[in-house]
């Protein structure tokens, strides 16, 4: 029973670590998306300004 409990605790720790890593990746992806959105908006503005 003790070894089973230790295995479960280890599994929980591993999953918590994975969740933290995925959360960090998600935050980075969201930041990249915001950057791309700003860049696209800037390019759209330039295209509109260049039209006669």
N, C-alpha and C positions, 0 to 999 in steps of 0.2 A: 504494500500500500504506500509506503514511504517513497519507494523508487518511482511509482506511478505518479505520485504527487510532484516529485522533483521534475519528472519528464514534462508534466503539464505546465509547471511554472516556467521551465525553460522554453516551452513552446509559446507561452504567453509573452515572454520577454522577446523572443524572436519576432513574433507578430507585431509587437509594439514598435520594435526597431524598424520593421518593414513599413509600418504605417507612417512613422516619422519621415522615412526616406521618400515615400510616395507623396506625402504632404509637401515636402520641400520641392519635389519635382513639379507638382501641380502649381505651386506658387511661382516657380520659375517659368513655367509654360504660360501662366496667366500674364506675367510681366512681359514676356516676349510678345504675346498677343496684343497687349496694350501698345507696345512699341510699334508693332507692325500697323496697327490701326491708326496711330498718329502719323506714321510715315505715309500711308495711303492717303489720308486726309490732306496732308501737305502736297502730295503729288497731284491729287485731284484739283486742289486750289491752283496750282501752277498751270495745269492744263486749261482750266477755265480762264485764267488770266491771259493766256497766250492766244485764245480764240478771238478773232476780229469782231 
